[in-house]
Amino acid sequence: MVDKNAPVRFKMHVKKGDTVQIIAGKEKGKVGEVLKTFPKTSQVLVKGVNIKTKHVKPQQEGESGQITTMEGPIHSSNVMLYSSKQKVASRISYTFDSEGRKVRMLKKTGEILD
C-alpha cells in the first residue's frame, strides 16, 4: 500500500550552480544562476529573478523597521539550461563520457555540463 503523505521526489534537469534562462512568466528572458533546488516541489531559486519584498517589523524598541528583498522560488519547468559561451538556451540529453560516466549535455551546442 502506498502512503499518500510520503514525500514525492522528482528528478530535476537543473542542479545548484547551473546557469539557466527563464522561458515563461513575467521574468521571461532573464538569465541567472540556480542558488537552491527544491526537489519535493520541483522548484528552484534563481539569482536576481522573481524578487519579493518583505516588510520586517522592528525587533527592539527604538529600532526602525526594514524592507528586505529576496528571491522567490519558480517552477523548474519554467527554466532552461543556458550556455554562456554560445548565448543560447537548450534542452539537455544524458550521454556517457570517455570514462563511462553519465553526464549532462546541451542538445544545441554539444557542451558537457558535468
Phi, psi and omega in degrees: 000139183267132177280119183289340181267357180291140180293139179259125180258125179257144175280124183253145182277354178242152178232167177299133179096348178290150172265126184231159174243139179280130184248357181209154176095187184290341180263014185307132178098344180286149179241136179200176181260141178286119180272322183204148176242148177237087185298330181296325182251002182057043179240159179224152172258124180245132183298125177079010182237143179058056182286127178249145174252141181230129177269119183256126178289153176295139182275322182242160179292135181092346179274147178266155178287171182226158170244115181253150177242144179207160178281142174257154181287148173233158184290142184293341178286346180266008177237150180227139180298143189235134177266115180291329181290312184268351181057048181216143176270147185209156170283171180242157171229158179255125179227178179246136179274188185296332179274358179091008178278145177280125183230160177266137182227138176286131184291320184289319188255340183080009182288132178274132182266320184268000000 
